[in-house]
Amino acid sequence: MRVIVLYGAEKAFGFFITRSTTLIARIRIWLAGGKIGKGFVVRGWIQMHISPTGRIRIGENVRMNSGFGNNAVGGFRRMGIWVGPEGILTIGNNVGISSSTIVCMREIVIGDDVMIGGDCKIYDTDFHSVSAKMRLSRPDPGVKTSPVTLKRASFIGGHSILLKGVTVGKEAVIGAGSVVTKNIPDAEIWGGNPAKCIGRVDIPEKKQNS
């Protein structure tokens, strides 16, 4: 009986925390001029920075988990979103993201029905120049950026890293712990460091033509 009562209290407390973290995230995004669709749910505290001139749009039924208690795959990492002064971050409908880091200095587009596992990292920037002389300058004039796109229903396995300029095709699958440095075609399975094709996803012919 005591276990049932404790479980019920824990569940009620979790519901209250989720409502609170969702509301706080909504307010922070709204204050930054962002747009959010219906059904947005945040479980856990999100680390967030949105530049006054950056833009963020979030579609409907988007769920974000942050922290070990909400998705153990990401370890103790929190969900983090950084949108720079020229950054445009677009997250489509029915997207699920867990304890991952998104750094958007130019443009990142996450399509509908995309799932992003725990502790993934998506960067559209190199952060630093390969030239030591440029790296030591403030600001670094050699930093390169290039848009990142995740197309509909792609799946990103936990602990993967997506680097600048890559496009992940529709319904493609990226294995856990992969480092993606080049474009991935539709319905292919990629894995490794650097990631390469290791298989294909079987898609019914009707679905392929839709």
Beta strands, then each sheet from edge to edge (+ up, - down):
strand 1: 35-36
strand 2: 41-43
strand 3: 47-50
strand 4: 55-58
strand 5: 63-65
strand 6: 80-83
strand 7: 88-91
strand 8: 96-98
strand 9: 101-104
strand 10: 107-110
strand 11: 115-116
strand 12: 121-123
strand 13: 148-150
strand 14: 155-156
strand 15: 161-162
strand 16: 167-168
strand 17: 173-174
strand 18: 179-180
strand 19: 188-192
strand 20: 195-200
sheet 1: 1+ 4+ 7+ 10+ 13+ 16+
sheet 2: 2+ 5+ 8+ 11+ 14+ 17+ 19+ 20-
sheet 3: 3+ 6+ 9+ 12+ 15+ 18+
end
